[in-house]
Amino acid sequence: MIVSEKKLEDIGFYTLSDDRALNVSKDTPLQRCEIVLTNRCNFSCPYCRGLRDDISGDLPLSEAKRILNIWTKNNLKNIRFTGGEPTLYGGLNELVDMCKVGNVERIAISTNGSRGKKVYDRLLESGVNDFSISLDSGCCATGDALAGGIAGAWDKVVDNIKYLSSKTYVSVGMVFTPDNIDTCVEDVMFADSLGVSDIRVIPSAQFNKALIKLAELPEELLNKYPILKYRINNIKNGVHVRGIKASDSDRCWLGLDDMVAAGGKHFPCVIYMREQGDPIGKITDNIRADREDWVSAFEPKKDPICCANCLDVCVSYNNKANETHDVG
């Protein structure tokens, strides 16, 4: 049995807790679901992998509503809307309103942060209380280049990060590639100046290496951001951001109460979907039982996508859940 000494609450993600991991089943509330609304985006980031052909395009609004109805019937607690750029999806505000009526506690949007303030104000009014915004550089030239060469993109994103950080929970996601790894320390320190709630750093899927340079970040900065501190401590201890070790859990317990939907299908997680992995199946009223069957049969250590790409935070959760769940 794998025994994890650290509490999941200390990682900093509000969806994670020891209680959730140790008691999860197909009958407990859905803790976190993510839905891909569109593959359209006004940026063309070089590290973006895009979506499989069979789940690309705009998800019909009627299908999105059908999925949300199934999730809220299962007492959904936290949702994330993503894409592409989800703020380009015409029915986004309607879906957010629907989540609010369905008593979803945390409503998150993953955005590139490039839209006008009126777009974000409307989402705040509807009930969005978490924005995850990409910020891949601390300077405008590199930032514009990583957005696909769009002049002025970085300035607008930075302005919106400051604006939204003054109103609600905002985390910035910083993807590091060979093009920006040399300035990663300076870039994180710049993100710190914007008033954000936390900072998530990750190597791109095509650049899977420990971000050793980030170990230089001062302790007083790390103490402000639980997620950043968790990841940097892992890096200092030789734990890569991506990948599963032989000593880690043999099951993906996250699949019991956490899922991602795209194109009317449900996938193990967003990473698995982004890496072109196959879906578990179609989204039906029986989805919880279907995912329980999948968790019982699936072996992450035999899957090349999981072995190379599973995020450290997911590994931590599964190791904790392993303490009370039967792997046999």
C-alpha positions in Angstrom: 0.0 0.0 0.0 1.2 3.5 -0.9 1.1 5.8 2.1 1.2 9.6 1.4 2.3 11.7 4.4 1.3 15.1 3.0 -2.2 16.3 3.0 -3.8 17.0 -0.4 -5.2 20.2 1.0 -1.7 21.6 1.2 -1.3 21.4 -2.6 -3.5 24.4 -3.1 -6.2 23.2 -5.5 -9.6 23.7 -3.9 -11.0 20.5 -5.4 -8.4 18.3 -3.6 -8.7 16.9 -0.1 -7.7 13.8 1.8 -11.4 13.2 2.6 -12.3 13.2 -1.0 -9.6 10.8 -2.0 -10.1 8.4 0.9 -13.9 8.1 0.4 -14.4 8.5 -3.3 -16.8 6.2 -5.1 -19.3 6.3 -8.0 -21.9 7.5 -5.5 -20.1 10.4 -4.0 -20.8 13.9 -5.5 -18.9 14.7 -8.8 -16.1 16.9 -7.5 -14.7 18.3 -10.8 -15.8 18.2 -14.4 -14.3 19.9 -17.4 -16.1 20.5 -20.7 -14.5 21.5 -24.0 -16.8 23.8 -25.8 -14.8 24.6 -29.0 -11.5 24.2 -30.6 -11.6 27.7 -32.0 -9.1 30.2 -30.6 -7.9 33.6 -31.5 -4.3 32.7 -30.5 -2.0 30.1 -32.2 0.3 29.1 -29.4 3.1 26.9 -30.8 2.9 24.3 -28.1 -0.9 23.8 -28.4 -1.7 20.3 -29.5 -5.2 21.0 -30.7 -8.0 18.4 -30.5 -8.7 15.1 -32.3 -10.7 15.5 -35.5 -13.7 13.6 -34.0 -14.1 16.0 -31.1 -13.2 19.3 -32.8 -15.5 22.1 -33.8 -18.2 23.7 -31.6 -20.1 21.5 -29.2 -23.8 22.0 -29.9 -25.4 24.0 -27.2 -28.1 21.4 -26.7 -25.4 18.7 -26.1 -23.6 20.9 -23.7 -26.8 21.4 -21.7 -27.5 17.7 -21.8 -24.1 17.0 -20.3 -24.5 19.6 -17.6 -27.9 18.2 -16.7 -26.3 14.7 -16.1 -23.5 16.2 -14.1 -25.7 18.4 -11.9 -27.9 15.4 -11.2 -24.8 13.8 -9.7 -24.3 16.8 -7.4 -21.5 18.5 -9.4 -19.4 20.7 -7.1 -16.8 22.3 -9.5 -16.8 22.8 -13.3 -14.3 24.2 -15.8 -15.1 25.5 -19.2 -12.3 25.2 -21.7 -11.4 25.0 -25.4 -9.9 26.3 -27.7 -10.9 29.7 -26.3 -14.2 29.1 -24.5 -15.2 32.8 -24.5 -15.6 32.5 -28.3 -18.4 30.0 -27.7 -21.8 31.8 -28.1 -23.6 29.9 -25.4 -21.0 30.2 -22.6 -23.0 32.6 -20.4 -26.1 30.5 -20.7 -24.2 27.5 -19.5 -22.7 29.4 -16.6 -26.2 30.6 -15.6 -27.3 26.9 -15.7 -24.5 25.9 -13.4 -25.4 28.6 -11.0 -29.0 27.4 -10.9 -27.7 23.8 -10.5 -25.8 24.8 -7.3 -22.3 24.3 -8.7 -20.0 25.9 -6.2 -17.0 26.8 -8.2 -17.3 27.8 -11.9 -14.0 28.2 -13.7 -13.0 29.4 -17.1 -9.7 28.6 -18.8 -9.0 31.5 -21.1 -6.1 33.1 -22.9 -7.2 36.4 -21.3 -7.4 38.3 -24.5 -11.1 39.3 -24.6 -12.6 42.6 -23.7 -13.5 43.4 -20.1 -17.2 43.4 -20.9 -16.9 39.7 -21.8 -15.3 38.9 -18.4 -17.7 41.2 -16.5 -20.7 39.3 -17.9 -19.1 36.0 -16.8 -18.5 37.3 -13.3 -22.1 38.5 -13.1 -23.3 35.0 -14.2 -21.3 33.4 -11.4 -17.8 32.6 -12.6 -15.5 32.7 -9.6 -12.3 31.2 -11.0 -10.2 32.3 -14.1 -7.2 30.3 -15.2 -5.3 32.5 -17.6 -2.2 31.6 -19.7 0.8 33.8 -19.3 3.9 32.3 -20.9 6.3 35.2 -20.6 7.2 38.2 -18.5 7.9 40.4 -21.6 5.8 41.6 -24.4 8.0 40.5 -27.3 8.1 36.8 -26.2 4.5 36.9 -25.1 3.3 38.1 -28.4 5.4 35.5 -30.2 4.1 32.7 -28.1 0.5 33.8 -28.8 1.2 33.3 -32.5 2.9 36.6 -33.3 -0.1 38.8 -32.4 1.1 42.4 -31.7 -0.3 43.7 -28.4 -1.6 40.4 -27.2 0.6 40.2 -24.2 -0.3 43.7 -23.0 -4.0 43.0 -23.1 -3.6 39.6 -21.3 -1.5 41.3 -18.5 -4.1 44.1 -18.2 -6.9 41.5 -17.9 -5.0 39.4 -15.3 -4.6 42.5 -13.1 -8.3 43.4 -13.6 -9.7 40.0 -12.9 -7.3 39.4 -10.0 -8.9 42.4 -8.2 -12.3 40.8 -8.4 -12.0 37.0 -8.0 -9.7 34.0 -7.8 -7.2 34.0 -10.7 -4.4 31.6 -11.4 -1.9 32.0 -14.2 -0.7 29.0 -16.1 2.9 29.3 -17.4 4.0 26.7 -20.0 7.7 26.6 -20.5 9.3 25.4 -23.7 12.8 25.6 -25.2 11.8 29.1 -26.4 11.2 30.6 -22.9 12.9 28.3 -20.4 15.9 30.6 -20.0 13.8 33.4 -18.5 11.4 31.2 -16.4 12.5 32.6 -13.0 12.0 36.2 -14.2 8.7 35.3 -15.8 7.3 33.8 -12.5 8.5 36.8 -10.6 6.7 39.0 -13.0 3.5 36.9 -12.6 3.9 37.5 -8.8 3.5 41.3 -9.4 0.1 41.0 -11.0 -1.9 40.2 -7.9 -2.8 36.6 -8.8 -4.0 34.0 -6.4 -1.6 31.2 -7.6 0.9 30.3 -10.3 1.0 27.0 -12.1 4.2 26.1 -14.0 4.5 23.2 -16.4 6.8 22.1 -19.2 5.0 21.7 -22.5 4.2 18.1 -23.5 6.9 18.3 -26.1 9.5 19.5 -23.5 9.0 17.2 -20.6 11.9 18.0 -18.2 12.2 19.1 -14.6 12.2 22.9 -14.4 15.5 23.0 -12.4 16.0 26.7 -12.8 12.8 27.4 -10.9 14.4 26.0 -7.7 16.1 29.4 -7.6 12.8 31.2 -6.7 13.0 32.8 -3.2 11.2 31.0 -0.4 9.1 34.1 0.5 7.6 34.1 -3.0 6.8 30.4 -2.9 5.1 30.8 0.5 2.5 33.0 -1.2 1.4 30.4 -3.7 0.6 26.9 -2.5 0.4 25.3 -6.0 3.6 26.9 -7.1 5.3 25.8 -3.9 4.1 22.2 -4.2 5.5 22.0 -7.7 8.8 23.6 -7.0 9.3 21.4 -3.9 8.7 18.4 -6.2 11.3 19.7 -8.6 13.8 20.1 -5.8 13.1 16.6 -4.7 13.6 15.2 -8.2 9.9 14.6 -8.9 9.1 15.5 -12.5 5.9 17.4 -13.3 4.9 14.7 -15.7 5.0 11.0 -15.5 4.3 7.9 -13.2 6.9 6.1 -11.2 7.0 2.4 -10.5 6.1 3.1 -6.9 2.9 5.1 -7.7 -0.7 3.9 -7.7 -1.8 1.2 -10.1 -5.2 2.8 -10.5 -6.5 6.2 -11.6 -9.0 6.8 -8.8 -9.7 10.3 -10.1 -11.9 8.7 -12.8 -14.6 8.0 -10.2 -15.6 11.7 -9.6 -13.6 13.7 -12.1 -13.9 13.8 -15.8 -13.5 15.8 -19.0 -16.1 15.9 -21.8 -15.4 16.7 -25.5 -17.6 16.1 -28.5 -20.2 14.2 -26.5 -17.6 11.7 -25.2 -15.9 11.4 -21.8 -12.2 11.0 -21.3 -10.1 9.9 -18.3 -8.7 13.5 -17.9 -7.9 16.6 -19.9 -4.2 15.5 -20.3 -5.3 12.2 -21.8 -7.6 14.0 -24.2 -5.0 16.6 -25.2 -2.5 13.8 -25.9 -4.9 12.3 -28.5 -6.0 9.4 -26.2 -9.2 7.5 -26.8 -12.4 8.3 -24.9 -13.9 6.0 -22.3 -17.2 6.2 -24.1 -20.3 8.3 -24.8 -21.9 10.5 -22.1 -25.0 8.8 -20.9 -27.0 8.7 -17.6 -25.0 5.6 -16.7 -21.7 7.5 -16.9 -20.7 7.0 -13.2 -21.0 3.2 -13.5 -19.2 3.2 -16.8 -16.3 5.1 -15.2 -16.2 2.8 -12.2 -15.8 -0.1 -14.6 -13.0 1.8 -16.4 -11.2 2.5 -13.1 -11.3 -1.1 -12.1 -9.9 -2.3 -15.4 -7.5 0.4 -16.5 -3.8 0.1 -15.7 -2.1 3.6 -16.0 1.4 2.1 -15.8 0.7 0.1 -19.0 -0.5 3.2 -20.9 2.2 5.2 -22.7 0.2 8.5 -22.4 -0.2 8.1 -18.6 3.3 6.9 -18.1 4.8 10.0 -19.8 2.2 12.7 -19.1 0.3 12.2 -15.9 0.6 15.3 -13.8 2.2 15.3 -10.3 -0.9 16.5 -8.7 -3.0 13.6 -10.1 -0.3 11.2 -9.0 -0.5 12.6 -5.5 -4.2 12.2 -5.4 -4.2 8.6 -6.7 -1.5 7.7 -4.2 -3.6 9.1 -1.4 -6.8 7.3 -2.6 -4.8 4.0 -2.8 -4.6 4.0 1.0 -8.2 3.0 1.4 -9.2 1.5 -2.0 -8.8 -2.1 -3.0 -6.6 -2.5 -6.1 -7.2 -6.2 -6.4 
